[in-house]
Amino acid sequence: MSRTTTMTVRLGGALSDFVSANVGEGGSYENVSEYIRDLIRRDKERAEAEAFDRLKAELAHAFAAPEETYKPLTAAEVIARNRG
């Protein structure tokens, strides 16, 4: 189930001018809400891409390790290790 949250953001000066230039006639967005939603979506995508890149780097590092450094683990040992 999706929920909607109303938020209030106060902008002044250059930030307000920048938003105004991107909204309405001559701007890329019809209204401020549309602009903010797009910014949040892009930031979410960026954060997800960074997390994926970190995971890829960890996997690349693990697969580059010599095979003799690997040791067999049971599922219970993996779970215990990850719980910290």
DSSP file (Angstrom, degrees, kcal/mol; ACC not computed):
  #  RESIDUE AA STRUCTURE BP1 BP2  ACC     N-H-->O    O-->H-N    N-H-->O    O-->H-N    TCO  KAPPA ALPHA  PHI   PSI    X-CA   Y-CA   Z-CA
    1    1 A M              0   0    0      0, 0.0     2,-0.3     0, 0.0     0, 0.0   0.000 360.0 360.0 360.0 129.2    0.0    0.0    0.0
    2    2 A S        -     0   0    0      2,-0.0     2,-0.4     0, 0.0     0, 0.0  -0.656 360.0-160.1 -89.9 142.1    1.4    3.3   -1.0
    3    3 A R        -     0   0    0     -2,-0.3     2,-0.4     2,-0.0     0, 0.0  -0.922   9.2-138.1-122.6 152.4    1.2    6.3    1.2
    4    4 A T        -     0   0    0     -2,-0.4     2,-0.4     2,-0.0    -2,-0.0  -0.897  14.7-165.4-109.5 135.1    1.4   10.0    0.4
    5    5 A T        -     0   0    0     -2,-0.4     2,-0.5     2,-0.0    -2,-0.0  -0.974  10.8-146.0-120.8 132.3    3.3   12.4    2.6
    6    6 A T        -     0   0    0     -2,-0.4     2,-0.3     2,-0.0    -2,-0.0  -0.851  22.7-176.8 -96.6 130.2    3.0   16.2    2.4
    7    7 A M        -     0   0    0     -2,-0.5     2,-0.5     2,-0.0    -2,-0.0  -0.936  18.7-142.6-127.5 149.4    6.2   18.1    3.1
    8    8 A T        -     0   0    0     -2,-0.3     2,-0.4     2,-0.0    -2,-0.0  -0.948  17.3-174.7-112.5 129.8    7.0   21.7    3.3
    9    9 A V        -     0   0    0     -2,-0.5     2,-0.5     2,-0.0    -2,-0.0  -0.986  11.4-151.8-125.0 132.4   10.4   23.0    2.0
   10   10 A R        +     0   0    0     -2,-0.4     2,-0.4     2,-0.0    -2,-0.0  -0.905  18.3 176.3-106.3 126.9   11.5   26.6    2.3
   11   11 A L        +     0   0    0     -2,-0.5     2,-0.3     4,-0.0    -2,-0.0  -0.955   1.8 179.6-126.2 146.8   13.9   27.9   -0.3
   12   12 A G    >>  -     0   0    0     -2,-0.4     3,-1.2     4,-0.0     4,-0.8  -0.924  45.2  -6.2-138.7 166.7   15.3   31.4   -0.6
   13   13 A G  H 3> S+     0   0    0     -2,-0.3     4,-2.3     1,-0.2     5,-0.2  -0.174 124.3   3.5  57.4-131.1   17.6   33.4   -2.9
   14   14 A A  H 3> S+     0   0    0      1,-0.2     4,-2.3     2,-0.2    -1,-0.2   0.829 131.9  53.6 -62.7 -35.6   19.5   31.5   -5.5
   15   15 A L  H <> S+     0   0    0     -3,-1.2     4,-2.4     2,-0.2    -1,-0.2   0.931 110.3  46.7 -66.5 -43.7   17.9   28.1   -4.8
   16   16 A S  H  X S+     0   0    0     -4,-0.8     4,-2.5     1,-0.2    -2,-0.2   0.910 112.9  49.8 -62.7 -42.3   14.4   29.6   -5.2
   17   17 A D  H  X S+     0   0    0     -4,-2.3     4,-1.9     2,-0.2    -1,-0.2   0.895 109.8  51.6 -62.7 -40.5   15.4   31.3   -8.4
   18   18 A F  H  X S+     0   0    0     -4,-2.3     4,-0.9     2,-0.2    -2,-0.2   0.923 111.0  46.5 -64.2 -45.2   16.8   28.1   -9.8
   19   19 A V  H >X S+     0   0    0     -4,-2.4     3,-1.1     1,-0.2     4,-0.6   0.934 111.0  52.8 -62.0 -46.0   13.7   26.1   -9.0
   20   20 A S  H >< S+     0   0    0     -4,-2.5     3,-0.8     1,-0.3    -1,-0.2   0.849 105.3  55.2 -58.6 -35.2   11.5   28.9  -10.6
   21   21 A A  H 3< S+     0   0    0     -4,-1.9    -1,-0.3     1,-0.2    -2,-0.2   0.732 110.1  46.6 -71.1 -21.0   13.6   28.8  -13.7
   22   22 A N  H << S+     0   0    0     -3,-1.1     7,-1.9    -4,-0.9     6,-0.6   0.425 105.5  70.0 -99.4  -0.6   12.9   25.1  -14.1
   23   23 A V  B << S+a   29   0A   0     -3,-0.8     7,-0.2    -4,-0.6     2,-0.1  -0.919  91.3   1.3-122.5 143.7    9.2   25.2  -13.4
   24   24 A G  S >  S+     0   0    0      5,-2.7     3,-2.4    -2,-0.4     5,-0.1  -0.387 112.5   5.8  85.2-161.6    6.3   26.6  -15.6
   25   25 A E  T 3  S+     0   0    0      1,-0.3    -2,-0.1    -2,-0.1     3,-0.1  -0.341 138.1  15.3 -58.9 130.7    6.6   28.1  -19.0
   26   26 A G  T 3  S+     0   0    0      1,-0.3    -1,-0.3    -4,-0.1     2,-0.2   0.269 111.2  98.6  87.7 -12.6   10.2   27.9  -20.2
   27   27 A G  S <  S-     0   0    0     -3,-2.4    -1,-0.3     2,-0.2    -4,-0.2  -0.507  80.5-119.8-101.5 173.8   11.0   25.2  -17.6
   28   28 A S  S    S+     0   0    0     -6,-0.6     2,-0.3    -2,-0.2    -5,-0.2   0.583  92.4  58.4 -87.7 -11.6   11.2   21.5  -17.9
   29   29 A Y  B     -a   23   0A   0     -7,-1.9    -5,-2.7    -5,-0.1    -2,-0.2  -0.907  68.6-142.2-125.2 148.0    8.5   20.8  -15.2
   30   30 A E  S    S+     0   0    0     -2,-0.3     2,-0.3    -7,-0.2    -1,-0.1   0.847  85.2   2.3 -75.3 -34.4    4.9   21.9  -14.9
   31   31 A N  S  > S-     0   0    0     -9,-0.1     4,-1.7    -8,-0.1    -1,-0.2  -0.943  74.7-103.3-149.3 169.4    5.1   22.4  -11.1
   32   32 A V  H  > S+     0   0    0     -2,-0.3     4,-2.8     1,-0.2     5,-0.2   0.878 116.4  57.1 -64.2 -39.6    7.4   22.4   -8.2
   33   33 A S  H  > S+     0   0    0      1,-0.2     4,-2.6     2,-0.2    -1,-0.2   0.911 106.4  49.4 -59.7 -43.0    6.1   19.0   -6.9
   34   34 A E  H  > S+     0   0    0      2,-0.2     4,-2.0     1,-0.2    -1,-0.2   0.908 112.1  49.2 -61.6 -42.0    6.9   17.3  -10.2
   35   35 A Y  H  X S+     0   0    0     -4,-1.7     4,-2.3     2,-0.2    -2,-0.2   0.931 112.2  46.9 -63.1 -47.6   10.4   18.8  -10.1
   36   36 A I  H  X S+     0   0    0     -4,-2.8     4,-2.5     1,-0.2    -2,-0.2   0.910 110.6  52.3 -63.8 -43.1   11.1   17.7   -6.5
   37   37 A R  H  X S+     0   0    0     -4,-2.6     4,-2.6    -5,-0.2    -1,-0.2   0.911 110.1  49.3 -59.2 -41.9    9.8   14.2   -7.2
   38   38 A D  H  X S+     0   0    0     -4,-2.0     4,-2.5     2,-0.2    -1,-0.2   0.908 110.3  50.3 -64.7 -41.7   12.1   13.9  -10.2
   39   39 A L  H  X S+     0   0    0     -4,-2.3     4,-2.2     2,-0.2    -2,-0.2   0.910 112.0  47.8 -61.8 -42.0   15.1   15.1   -8.1
   40   40 A I  H  X S+     0   0    0     -4,-2.5     4,-2.6     2,-0.2    -2,-0.2   0.916 110.9  50.9 -66.4 -43.2   14.3   12.5   -5.4
   41   41 A R  H  X S+     0   0    0     -4,-2.6     4,-2.6     1,-0.2    -2,-0.2   0.928 111.8  47.6 -59.0 -45.0   13.9    9.7   -8.0
   42   42 A R  H  X S+     0   0    0     -4,-2.5     4,-2.3     1,-0.2    -1,-0.2   0.898 112.0  49.2 -64.5 -39.7   17.2   10.6   -9.5
   43   43 A D  H  X S+     0   0    0     -4,-2.2     4,-2.5     2,-0.2    -1,-0.2   0.894 110.8  50.8 -66.5 -39.0   18.9   10.7   -6.1
   44   44 A K  H  X S+     0   0    0     -4,-2.6     4,-2.4     2,-0.2    -2,-0.2   0.925 110.6  48.8 -62.2 -45.4   17.4    7.3   -5.2
   45   45 A E  H  X S+     0   0    0     -4,-2.6     4,-2.4     1,-0.2    -2,-0.2   0.891 111.0  51.0 -61.1 -40.2   18.7    5.9   -8.5
   46   46 A R  H  X S+     0   0    0     -4,-2.3     4,-2.4     2,-0.2    -2,-0.2   0.927 110.7  47.9 -63.0 -45.7   22.2    7.3   -7.8
   47   47 A A  H  X S+     0   0    0     -4,-2.5     4,-2.2     1,-0.2    -2,-0.2   0.899 112.7  48.7 -63.4 -40.9   22.2    5.9   -4.3
   48   48 A E  H  X S+     0   0    0     -4,-2.4     4,-2.3     2,-0.2    -1,-0.2   0.893 110.9  50.5 -65.7 -39.7   21.2    2.4   -5.6
   49   49 A A  H  X S+     0   0    0     -4,-2.4     4,-2.5     2,-0.2    -2,-0.2   0.894 110.0  50.4 -65.2 -39.9   23.8    2.6   -8.3
   50   50 A E  H  X S+     0   0    0     -4,-2.4     4,-2.2     2,-0.2    -2,-0.2   0.913 110.7  49.1 -64.1 -42.1   26.5    3.4   -5.8
   51   51 A A  H  X S+     0   0    0     -4,-2.2     4,-2.2     2,-0.2    -2,-0.2   0.907 112.1  48.8 -63.3 -41.4   25.4    0.5   -3.6
   52   52 A F  H  X S+     0   0    0     -4,-2.3     4,-2.7     1,-0.2    -2,-0.2   0.904 109.9  51.5 -64.8 -41.5   25.5   -1.8   -6.6
   53   53 A D  H  X S+     0   0    0     -4,-2.5     4,-2.2     2,-0.2    -2,-0.2   0.885 109.0  50.9 -63.3 -38.7   29.0   -0.6   -7.5
   54   54 A R  H  X S+     0   0    0     -4,-2.2     4,-2.4     2,-0.2    -1,-0.2   0.918 110.9  48.9 -63.0 -42.9   30.2   -1.2   -4.0
   55   55 A L  H  X S+     0   0    0     -4,-2.2     4,-2.6     1,-0.2    -2,-0.2   0.922 110.4  50.3 -62.8 -44.4   28.8   -4.8   -4.2
   56   56 A K  H  X S+     0   0    0     -4,-2.7     4,-2.6     1,-0.2    -1,-0.2   0.901 110.5  50.3 -60.3 -40.6   30.4   -5.4   -7.5
   57   57 A A  H  X S+     0   0    0     -4,-2.2     4,-2.3     2,-0.2    -1,-0.2   0.905 110.7  48.8 -65.2 -41.4   33.8   -4.2   -6.2
   58   58 A E  H  X S+     0   0    0     -4,-2.4     4,-2.5     2,-0.2    -2,-0.2   0.916 113.1  47.5 -63.9 -42.6   33.5   -6.5   -3.1
   59   59 A L  H  X S+     0   0    0     -4,-2.6     4,-2.8     2,-0.2     5,-0.2   0.914 110.9  50.8 -65.4 -42.1   32.7   -9.4   -5.4
   60   60 A A  H  X S+     0   0    0     -4,-2.6     4,-1.2     1,-0.2    -1,-0.2   0.908 111.6  48.7 -61.1 -41.3   35.5   -8.6   -7.7
   61   61 A H  H  X S+     0   0    0     -4,-2.3     4,-0.6     2,-0.2    -2,-0.2   0.918 112.4  48.4 -63.9 -43.6   37.9   -8.5   -4.8
   62   62 A A  H >< S+     0   0    0     -4,-2.5     3,-0.9     1,-0.2    -2,-0.2   0.913 112.0  47.9 -64.2 -43.3   36.5  -11.8   -3.4
   63   63 A F  H 3< S+     0   0    0     -4,-2.8    -1,-0.2     1,-0.2    -2,-0.2   0.715 107.2  57.6 -72.7 -18.7   36.9  -13.6   -6.8
   64   64 A A  H 3< S+     0   0    0     -4,-1.2    -1,-0.2    -5,-0.2    -2,-0.2   0.625  85.2 103.0 -83.8 -13.1   40.4  -12.2   -7.2
   65   65 A A  S << S-     0   0    0     -3,-0.9     5,-0.1    -4,-0.6    -3,-0.0  -0.377  88.1 -93.5 -69.7 147.2   41.5  -13.8   -3.9
   66   66 A P    >   -     0   0    0      0, 0.0     3,-1.9     0, 0.0     4,-0.3  -0.309  32.2-121.4 -59.9 143.8   43.6  -17.0   -4.2
   67   67 A E  G >  S+     0   0    0      1,-0.3     3,-1.6     2,-0.2    -2,-0.1   0.802 108.5  66.0 -60.3 -30.7   41.4  -20.1   -4.0
   68   68 A E  G 3  S+     0   0    0      1,-0.3    -1,-0.3     3,-0.0    -3,-0.0   0.671  91.3  64.5 -68.6 -13.9   43.3  -21.4   -0.9
   69   69 A T  G <  S+     0   0    0     -3,-1.9    -1,-0.3     2,-0.0     2,-0.2   0.611  85.3  93.2 -81.9 -10.8   42.0  -18.5    1.1
   70   70 A Y    <   -     0   0    0     -3,-1.6    -3,-0.0    -4,-0.3     0, 0.0  -0.551  55.7-173.2 -79.7 145.5   38.5  -19.8    0.7
   71   71 A K        -     0   0    0     -2,-0.2     2,-0.1     2,-0.0    -2,-0.0  -0.998  29.2-106.2-137.6 144.0   37.0  -22.0    3.4
   72   72 A P        -     0   0    0      0, 0.0     2,-0.4     0, 0.0     0, 0.0  -0.418  38.1-171.8 -69.2 139.8   33.7  -23.9    3.4
   73   73 A L        -     0   0    0     -2,-0.1     2,-0.1     4,-0.0     3,-0.0  -0.970  19.1-128.3-130.2 146.4   31.0  -22.5    5.6
   74   74 A T     >  -     0   0    0     -2,-0.4     4,-2.0     1,-0.1     5,-0.2  -0.471  33.3-107.7 -82.8 165.3   27.6  -23.8    6.6
   75   75 A A  H  > S+     0   0    0      1,-0.2     4,-2.5     2,-0.2     5,-0.2   0.897 121.9  54.7 -59.5 -40.2   24.6  -21.6    6.2
   76   76 A A  H  > S+     0   0    0      1,-0.2     4,-2.5     2,-0.2    -1,-0.2   0.873 106.8  50.6 -62.3 -38.5   24.4  -21.2   10.0
   77   77 A E  H  > S+     0   0    0      2,-0.2     4,-2.5     1,-0.2    -1,-0.2   0.891 110.4  49.3 -67.8 -39.1   28.0  -20.0   10.1
   78   78 A V  H  X S+     0   0    0     -4,-2.0     4,-2.3     2,-0.2    -2,-0.2   0.932 112.5  47.7 -64.3 -45.2   27.3  -17.4    7.3
   79   79 A I  H  X S+     0   0    0     -4,-2.5     4,-1.4     1,-0.2    -2,-0.2   0.930 113.3  47.9 -61.8 -45.7   24.2  -16.2    9.2
   80   80 A A  H  X S+     0   0    0     -4,-2.5     4,-0.7     1,-0.2     3,-0.3   0.913 111.7  50.4 -62.3 -42.9   26.2  -16.0   12.5
   81   81 A R  H >< S+     0   0    0     -4,-2.5     3,-0.8     1,-0.2    -1,-0.2   0.902 110.7  49.1 -61.4 -42.2   29.0  -14.1   10.8
   82   82 A N  H 3< S+     0   0    0     -4,-2.3    -1,-0.2     1,-0.2    -2,-0.2   0.716 101.3  62.6 -75.2 -20.5   26.7  -11.6    9.2
   83   83 A R  H 3<        0   0    0     -4,-1.4    -1,-0.2    -3,-0.3    -2,-0.2   0.675 360.0 360.0 -76.3 -16.4   24.9  -10.9   12.5
   84   84 A G    <<        0   0    0     -3,-0.8    -3,-0.1    -4,-0.7    -2,-0.1   0.444 360.0 360.0  85.8 360.0   28.1   -9.6   13.8
